[in-house]
Amino acid sequence: MSTITSNLQAAQQQIADAAHTAQRPPSQIQLLAVSKTFDAHAVLDAAQAGQRAFGENYLQEAIDKIALTLQLAPDLGLEWHFIGPIQSNKTRQIAQHFAWVHAVDRLKIAERLSEQRPAGFPPLNICLQINISGEASKSGATPDQALDLAQQIARLPHLRLRGLMAIPEPLPTLELQRAPYRQMKLLQDQLNEHGLQLDTLSMGMSADLAAAILEGSTIVRIGSAIFGNRNYAK
Ligand SMILES: *Cc1c(COP(=O)(O)O)cnc(C)c1O
């Protein structure tokens, strides 16, 4: 068995264990394999083990990888999620190559993604990124901005606003990690009480997926626990 296959199985087991503790069906939680900095062969290795959804942060790297996996294995039906920060001059390529975008945090970016989604494609699935820990250095809308922004994005024709995404500050214990994720769940509930139909919470990474699942995560974004440590210098 390859390392990636056994890591994937271990990640799925961690998800199942956390779901069990949370008394949630494991099928409610999707594993997004974050393949940034790893090559197309690593993706195909994970795909061989049944993984279908992959997350990428760096646009050019992602586009090359998507093209190569399509060339090597055209029938896999992989689903690509853009999870990195978005510059407005990159929206056209993001709208062309991805099924999901997780880190939308302003209306202008959402408007461009909607306008630039190619005709005939299904709506682009969107998560609104929330700066839940209130860190000055982090992107994301503030919780106060979320309702207005979500209502405006939900009206755009070629997008489907699915939910909220967060990257809280790293915290050392399960209990501390749960607090920001609990706020995310409350925010989702509030928005839905205002008529939005958000079914997604994109939250939890290798180091804190149990906390995120206990608080209602529906997509955990796992990179290093599956593919190993990233080498950015390569
Ligand atoms: C890199 C990245 C991940 C994966 O992080 P790991 O710690 O490797 O699991 C998840 N989400 C986002 C937004 C990322 O950039």
The ligand as an SDF file (V2000), in Angstrom:
LIG
                    3D

 15 15  0  0  0  0  0  0  0  0999 V2000
   -2.5680   24.3840    3.0380 C   0  0  0  0  0  0  0  0  0  0  0  0
   -3.9690   24.5550    3.4540 C   0  0  0  0  0  0  0  0  0  0  0  0
   -4.6700   23.5260    4.0990 C   0  0  0  0  0  0  0  0  0  0  0  0
   -4.0530   22.2050    4.4880 C   0  0  0  0  0  0  0  0  0  0  0  0
   -3.2670   22.3720    5.6090 O   0  0  0  0  0  0  0  0  0  0  0  0
   -2.5830   21.1080    6.3600 P   0  0  0  0  0  0  0  0  0  0  0  0
   -2.1190   21.6760    7.6290 O   0  0  0  0  0  0  0  0  0  0  0  0
   -1.4720   20.6680    5.4640 O   0  0  0  0  0  0  0  0  0  0  0  0
   -3.6200   20.0680    6.5200 O   0  0  0  0  0  0  0  0  0  0  0  0
   -6.0030   23.7490    4.4120 C   0  0  0  0  0  0  0  0  0  0  0  0
   -6.6180   24.9030    4.1130 N   0  0  0  0  0  0  0  0  0  0  0  0
   -5.9730   25.9140    3.4950 C   0  0  0  0  0  0  0  0  0  0  0  0
   -6.7110   27.1660    3.1900 C   0  0  0  0  0  0  0  0  0  0  0  0
   -4.6340   25.7840    3.1590 C   0  0  0  0  0  0  0  0  0  0  0  0
   -4.0140   26.7970    2.5580 O   0  0  0  0  0  0  0  0  0  0  0  0
  1  2  1  0
  2  3  1  0
  2 14  2  0
  3  4  1  0
  3 10  2  0
  4  5  1  0
  5  6  1  0
  6  7  2  0
  6  8  1  0
  6  9  1  0
 10 11  1  0
 11 12  2  0
 12 13  1  0
 12 14  1  0
 14 15  1  0
M  END
$$$$
